[in-house]
Amino acid sequence: MSKYDIIVLGSGPGGYVTAIRASQLGFKTAIVEKESLGGVCLNWGCIPTKALLKSAEVFEYLKHAENYGLSVKEADRDFAAVVKRSRDVAGGMSKGVQFLLRKNKIDVIEGFGKLKAGKKVDVDGKEYSADHIIVATGARSRELPSLKQDGKKVIGYREALTLNEQPKKMIVVGSGAIGVEFAFFYNSMGTDVTIVEYLPNIVPVEDEDVSKQLEKSFKKAGIKIMTSSEVTQVDTSGNGVVATIKTAKGEETLEADIILSAVGIKSNIENIGLEDVGIAVDRDKILVNSYYQTNIPGYYAIGDVVPGQALAHVASAEGILCVEKIAGLNVEALDYGNIPGCTYATPEIASVGLTEKQAKEKGYDIKVGKFPFSASGKASASGATDGFVKVIFDAKYGEWLGCHMVGSGVTDMIAEAVLGRKLETTGHEVLKTVHPHPTMSEAVMEAVAAAYGEVIHL
């Protein structure tokens, strides 16, 4: 039996980052992976979707070249080539993870790992032991009872990444990050897209102003949106699909070539030995403390399998914190109230902290500032004036309660707000921080100025 200090189950952005940090701290480390290094994020999620979205963004530029004083005789797309590029990007990233693991002297054990009592892991019949075992097995597309996925006419995100042919009509069920990103991509490629969302607003976890702006931008792009609606029945017996949709005004029937189910994710905790070891679970989440220790000593869990935001950067941060605690370092529990969320459609969305509604519900007396990109010189020059930056401050102490952005490139701007909140920055300190001109990031300073009645460019 091979013996390690730490064994990590799963090589996604939680698992491989955890393994690398463990190795840096001097632990003899192994990682178990049943499929491709990099997990869902690198192979079937974050990275390949961003490659598709970049192709869609470039295609949008080509289609509107005349807006920039340019002439393109005919802008067209090769759907198969777009998909191939996405897969190539994902493949390259997976090879990059392989290199990093090899560089850090981490053993890769290929196969399906199952926990056993006594700090052991069974991988396809071969046993390994470790002082510490960390579960990072991630999640998969969740299925609704009324929307069973067959992988052909009713699909999840995996199939959406690798369709052989571009559908003419598509229904996207769910308008979280996965749903709206694929809606934008397929619409840009020329597919007739309809979004069906159960709640009153698309991207429902976002500030209401952000949701309204994205809906406006999507409708302008030709995406049809049905909110306060749910798919109650799907008929796949014909060439395409016929969906029965319950709306506030009654039932409607929609026909399409394909339905993409984007109604969230389900943790991969089945058949990995949790019951055999006695690890406590609540529904599909492994219960852990602030340092990701389960109720059984020597067993830990991070990422999508534990309660909290199911985001790649959260999984990485949890894994690093977990192994640093194991190493005896003085670590601070993760602040889940200061985690940035990003959606990479066009326009992009980025947010951190409380929404305006949440701040009011918590009883704060707030100052709210909003700066539209239509007043931004850089945005106007770029031809990307949709959207805004919205900031929320506590009126009494100046605490930065929340920041919400929708527009071009905002996913690269949100870190300013995350860092500012981490350092307990006040609104006046942001105002006195000189921002470069012309940039999109000026909108953060301008939004703060608007909150304090000092805005210049509105």
Residue, then its C-alpha position, 0 to 999 in steps of 0.5 A: m500500500s502506497k502511503y502519503d501525507i495528503i491525498v486529494l480526490g479530484s483535480g479541478p481548480g479546488g483539487y489541483v490547487t490544494a495538491i500544489r499548495a500541499s506540496q509547497l508546504g512539504f507534504k508528500t501528495a497524491i491526487v486521484e482523477k477519474e477523467s481529465l486533469g483540471g476537472v469540470c472547470l478546465n475541461w467542461g466549464c470555465i475555460p472552454t465556455k470562455a473560448l466559445l464566448k470569445s469567438a462570439e464576441v469577435f463575430e459580433y465585432l465583425k458583424h458590426a464592423e461598420n460602427y468602427g469605420l471598417s468594412v467586412k464583405e461578409a462575416d460568417r462563422d464555422f461552428a465546428a471550427v469554433v467548437k474545435r478551438s474551444r476544445d483545443v484551449a481546454g486541452g491545452m489547459s489540462k496539459g498545463v495542470q499536468f505540467l504543474l503537478r509534475k513540477n511539484k512532484i505530485d503523484v497522479i493516480e488515475g481512476f475512481g477514488k472511494l474513501k475507506a475507514g482508517k484514512k484509506v482510499d480505494v482506486d479501482g481496487k488498489e488501496y492508498s493511505a494518507d494522514h489527511i484525505i481531502v474530497a474535491t470531487g466537484a459537481r455536475s449539471r442538475e436535472l429537474p424531474s420535468l426536464k430529464q436530460d437525454g444528451k441529444k434533445v435535452i442537454g446539459y452544459r457538456e453537450a452544449l460545448t460540443l454540439n456537432e451542428q448549430p441548432k436553429k432554435m434553442i430553449v435555455v431553461g435557467s438564467g444563472a451564469i451558465g444559462v445566460e452565457f450559453a444564451f449569448f453564445y448561441n444567439s451571437m452565432g445565429t440561433d433563435v434563443t429563448i430563456v425560460e426563468y422561474l423567478p421574476n428576474i434573469v440572473p436572479v442572484e444579482d442586484e435588480d438593476v443589473s438583472k434589468q440591464l442584462e434583460k434589456s441588452f439581451k432583448k436588444a440582441g434578439i434573445k427572447i426572455m420569459t420570466s416567472s415561467e417554468v417548463t412543465q412538460v417536454d415532448t421529444s417524440g418528433n424531430g425537435v422538442v415541444a416544451t409546455i411552459k407555465t407562465a403568469k398568463g397561462e400555458e404556452t407551447l414552444e418548439a425548438d431543436i434543442i433544450l439546454s437545461a441550466v438549472g444549477i448543479k448537483s454535488n458529486i458525492e455519490n458512491i465515494g464512500l462517505e457512508d462507509v466512513g461515517i462522514a456527515v452529509d446534509r442533502d448533497k453537501i458534505l458538512v465541514n467546519s471553517y477549516y474544511q474538516t469533516n466530523i471524522p478526523g483526517y477527512y476534509a472536503i472543499g469546493d462544490v461538495v460543501p455548502g457555499q458558493a460553487l465557484a472555481h476561485v472559492a474552491s481554490a481558496e478553500g483548498i489552500l486554507c485547508v492545507e495551510k491549517i493542516a500544516g499548522l499555519n495561522v490561517e483566517a477563515l474565508d469571508y464568504g461575504n466578500i467573494p466576487g461573482c462573475t458572468y461572462a456574457t456580453p455585457e459581462i456581470a461582476s458583483v461582490g457584497l450586498t445588493e441594494k435590497q439586501a442592504k436595506e433588509k439588513g437595516y443599513d442607512i445607505k448611500v447608493g451611487k451609479f455611473p453609466f458607461s454611456a458617460s464613459g469616454k473609454a466605453s464610448a470609444s470602444g463602442a461598449t456603452d451598455g451597463f453601469v457600475k453601482v456602489i452601495f455604502d453604509a451612510k454612517y461609517g462609510e463601509w463599502l457594502g456592495c459593488h455591482m457592475v454590468g458592462s464590457g470587461v467588468t469581470d476584470m474590474i471587480a477585484e478593486a472592490v473585493l480588495g477595497r472591502k478586504l482592507e475596509t476601505t471607505g468611500h472617501e478613500v476610493l474617491k481620493t484614489v486616482h484612477p487612470h483616464p480613459t479607462m472603464s475602471e474610472a466608472v468605479m470612482e465616478a459611481v462612488a462620487a455619485a454616492y457622495g454627491e461629488v460626481i463630475h461627469l454626470 
